[in-house]
Each structure stands twice: as structure tokens, then as C-alpha cells.
Amino acid sequence: MAVRSWPTTLLAVVLSACSSQWAVEKYQAPGADVASLRTFAWKPGEYAAPRQVSPELEASLDAQLRDTITGELRAKGYTELTDPGAADMHITVHVSGMRREVLADESRIGAPTANAALTPGEGDVAPPSAIPQIQTLSDASVIVFADDPTSGRLMWRGTVTTEGRVTSKEAGLRKLDEIARDISRQFPARRGTP
């Protein structure tokens, strides 16, 4: 009996590995038949951060995201061109980030919440057992655009906005790359691609 459930368990693990960690918001313009197109070229994207980012880091992130998205688009049957004038669509990626500090929402055992302890007149409240911790959260948005090269109009857009704690610059870059991969996996496959 346990032997029969092994393939089912393996399939569940494989499917969960393929699923997106983030909710991708997709939009395809009415009348835009993206799946009928064959080629794409890159247009420069935009990167916005709460503090100055070095040109080297921006170039590294740009190259990493382009490689990731290009790989996914190729897997969907599209061909990358270096000449934007000859491409059926232009691809652009925009990344923005923001940091903010918030009070940790973790109640200490046997102690009131930070708000209750620091608000006068809230009854007989004992002093808190520790100073409330402040956490730094990072908000990030990654948007992938596909535009019509002739009119410049939007044909397709995929967006992910997320918040969370990022422990290092490398972890942040890896997170942005994973988000870009999840967005580009939602891009329509070229018609006739297996």
C-alpha cells in the first residue's frame, strides 16, 4: 500500500516545486495576440531603491533578470533579437524597492503588547518585560512589460509586489530573480510551442 502512494507523493513534490511562490498579477491588452508573435528585443528598464545603488550592482541585477526572463521566453518558443527595430515586441523589466521599520508583532509570554504597555490609562498594566523590537521590512515590486514596437502600447504585463525581511544583499537579489522567473512563467506561450 505504501509503495503505491510513493508516485503520488513524488508528483505532489514536483508540482509544488513548479508552483509560484508569489501571486502574479497578469494583464493582456484587449486585441493583443501575444501568442502569435515570434521575436522580442530588450528595452532598458528602470530600477528604483530607497538609497543609492551602485552602477555595478544595477548592471549586475539587470543582466541577471534579463538572463532569467530571456530563458523563460525562449522556453515558451520566442526568439531574442538584438535589433529592437526588427522585433515583434519589446520586453522591459522595472524593479522598485522600499524599506520601512515596524514594531515586531510578537507578543511576549506573560507581558502586554507594546501598545498596551505604552498607552497611559489602559488599566493596571505591568511594564513590558522587554523593549519592543523594531523590524526592517523590504517591499519590492517587479514588473515585466511587453510593448508593441510600432505603437509603443502595452500588450502584456506581469507584476509581483511582495514584502518581507531580507537578510543580505545576495538574498535580496536572489528573491528578485525568483520573482522575475515566476512572472515570465506566466507569459503566454507562443502558439504551436509544446
C-alpha positions, -999 to +999 in steps of 0.1 A: +000+000+000+028+024+008+045+016-025+015+029-044+015+062-026+051+069-034+045+081-071+016+103-058+039+118-032+066+124-057+042+141-081+030+164-053+065+174-045+073+181-082+041+201-087+048+222-055+083+229-068+068+242-100+042+264-084+047+301-079+057+314-045+042+348-053+008+358-067+015+371-102-010+398-114-013+395-152-028+417-178-031+413-216-044+442-236-076+435-255-068+426-291-032+419-283-024+384-297+010+379-279+010+342-286+011+348-324+044+368-321+078+352-327+106+376-316+114+400-288+141+426-280+151+443-248+144+479-239+162+495-209+143+490-177+141+511-145+154+504-110+144+524-080+156+519-045+154+538-012+191+545-013+217+550-040+226+518-059+260+515-074+261+513-112+278+479-109+251+464-088+224+478-111+241+464-142+245+430-124+209+429-115+198+439-150+219+412-166+207+386-141+170+395-147+174+396-184+190+362-185+163+347-164+134+362-184+151+355-217+155+318-207+118+316-199+107+333-231+129+310-251+113+280-234+080+294-245+090+295-281+102+331-286+135+342-302+155+371-289+168+397-314+195+423-308+179+447-331+148+463-314+135+476-348+132+440-362+115+425-331+077+417-328+077+430-292+099+449-267+104+435-232+112+457-203+117+449-166+111+475-138+121+469-102+114+492-072+121+487-036+114+504-003+125+498+033+104+506+064+106+499+101+077+484+120+072+472+156+075+434+158+041+418+162+053+392+186+037+391+220+059+382+248+046+355+271+030+370+302+036+405+291+012+430+275+016+441+239+039+471+233+008+494+226-010+484+258+021+489+279+030+523+264-005+538+264-014+556+296-048+549+312-051+514+299-058+500+333-034+482+356-007+472+331+027+460+343+057+473+325+068+453+295+094+426+300+115+439+271+117+469+248+096+463+217+117+451+188+118+470+155+119+450+123+131+463+090+108+451+061+116+454+025+088+460+000+096+451-036+078+453-069+089+436-101+070+444-134+077+428-168+062+446-198+058+435-234+051+465-257+043+469-293+074+483-310+054+502-336+028+520-314+046+517-280+014+504-265+013+478-237+005+443-249+012+423-217+022+430-182+030+408-152+035+422-117+045+409-083+046+431-052+059+415-020+071+424+015+093+406+039+126+405+056+157+403+035+188+392+054+215+401+029+221+418-005+226+384-021+193+371-007+175+402-020+190+397-055+181+360-054+145+369-044+142+394-072+154+368-097+129+342-084+101+368-088+112+376-124+112+339-132+077+334-117+064+364-137+079+353-170+065+318-165+030+334-167+039+349-201+017+334-229+035+306-247+040+311-284+012+294-304+024+259-315+050+255-288+048+222-270 
